[in-house]
Amino acid sequence: MDLLDYVEAEAKASAEFQVACRDAVLKEVNTTVAGLFGGGVGALAYAVGLSEKPAMLWASWGMAGSGAYLLAVALWVVVLCLRTQTVWPPANDPGLLLDADELNGVGDAEGLVALRRANLRSKQRSIERNRSANARVAVWLDRLRLAALAVPLVFIGAAAVAAC
C-alpha cells in the first residue's frame, strides 16, 4: 500500500463518517420535532379542556401559551434544521475527474497519480462541506432544545397575565 492508497482509504472513511453523522443528526431533529409538536398540540388541547372551568382560566392561559410556544419552537427546528440542503457525495462523479485541468498533457502513469490527487482534493472539499453543514444543524438543534426548556416560564407568564 502506497501513500495515495492510504490517503484514499482515509478519505473514504471520513466521507462515510460525515454522511453517517448527518443521518444521526437528522434522526435527532425528527425526534425533537415530533416531541415538540406533540407537546404543543397536547398543551393546546388541554388548554381547551381547562377553559370550560372558570376557576381554571389561569391554567388554561398558561397551557395555551405553553402549547403555542412549543409549536413555535418546533417551527424553528423545521426551518433551521430540516430544510433541504446539499449533501456532498462521498465519491466523485466521473465527469469531474475526467475534466480535471491537472490531467492535460500528462502521460498515463503520471495522469493516474494526478487523477487520484485531484480526486482526493475534491473529496476533501466534500468532507469539509458536509462537516460544516452537520455542525450548523447540530448547533441550532441544541439551541432550540434549550429554548424549549423555557416552557415553564412561558406557562407562568401566560398564567400571570390571565390572573390579572
N, C-alpha and C positions, 0 to 999 in steps of 0.2 A: 504494500500500500504506500503510495507516494503522498506528498503533502496535499495535492489537489484532491485526491480521493478522500483523505481525512477531512478536509475542509468541506467538501461536498456532503459527506455524511453528517457532519455537524450542522450544516446549513439546513439540510432536510429535517433533522430532528428539531431544530429551533423553529422552523416554519410550521411544522406539525404541532409543536407545543403552543405556538401563538394561536393557531386555529382552535385547538382544544380549550385554551383559556377563554377564547371568545365564546365558545359554546357553553362553558361553565358559567360565565358572567351573564349571558343571556338567559340561562335557566334561572339564575338568581333574580334577574329582573322580572321574568314572567311570574315567578313565585311571589315576589313583592307586590306586583301589580294586582295579582289575584287576591292577596290578603288585604291590601288597601281598599280595593273595590268592594270586596265582600264586607269588610268592616264598615265602610262608608254607607253602603246600601242598608246594611243591618241597623246601623245607628239611626238612619233616617226613618226606617220602618218603625223602630222602637219609639222614635220621637212622635210619630203619628199616633201610635197607641197611647202614649202618655198625654197627648194633647186633649184627649177626651176626659181627662181627670183634672178639674180645675185646680186642685191642690198641688198638682204635679206640673204645673205650667212651667216653672223654672227649670225642671229637669227635662221637659220637652224641648225647651230652647237650647239647653246645654247639649242634648243629644243631636238636635238638628245642626247646631254649629259644628259639633264634632264630626258628624257624618259629611257635611259639606266640606270640611277641612280635609278629611281623609280622601274624598273624591278629588279634590283639587291637587293633593299630593300625588295621587295615582295618575292624574292627567299629566303632571310634570314628569313623572317617571316615564310615561309613554313618550312624551315629546323629547325628552333629553336622552333617554336610554334605548328606546325601541325604534327610533327612526331607521329607515333603511339606509345602510351605509355601504360603501365599497368594501368588499373583503378582498384583500390581495391574495392571489393564489400562491400555494406553497411551491409551485413549479412554474416554469416559463412557457409561454406559447412559442412554438417552433418558429413562427414568422419573426418574432422579436430577435431570436438568436441568429437566424439566417441573415437578417439585415444588419447585424452588428457592424458598425464602422470599423472596428478593430480587425475585421477579417479581410478587408480589402487588400489584395495583392500579397497575401500570406500563403506559404506552402501548406501542404496537408498536415504535417506534424505540428508545425507552428500554429496553424489555423485551429487545430483541435485544442491546443493549450489556450489560445486566445479566446476561443468559444467558451471553454469551461470557465475561464476567468470572467468573461462578460456575463455568463450565467450566474456566477456567484455574486457579482456586484448587483445584478438585478434582484436576486433572491434576498440580498441584504436589505435593499430598499423596501421590498415587500414585508420582510420581518419587522423592520422599524415602523412602517406604516400601520401594520396590524397591532404591534405593541402599543403604539400611541393611541389608536382607536380603543383598544381594550382598557387602557389606563383612564381615558376620558370617561368612558361609560362607567367604569368601576368607581371613580371618584364621585360622579353625580349620583350614582346609586347609593353610595354611603351617605352623602349629604342629605338626600331625600329620605332615607331611612331615619336619620337623626331628626329631620323635620317632623316626621310622623310621630316622634316621641313627645311632641308638644301638644298632643290631643288633650291631655288633662287640663292644660292651661286654656285651651280653646273652650272646653266644657265649662270651666269656672267663669271665664269671661262672658260667655253667652248666657249662662245661668244668672250671673250677676246683673246683666242688662235686663233680663226678664223680671228679676225680683224688684227692680227699681220702679 
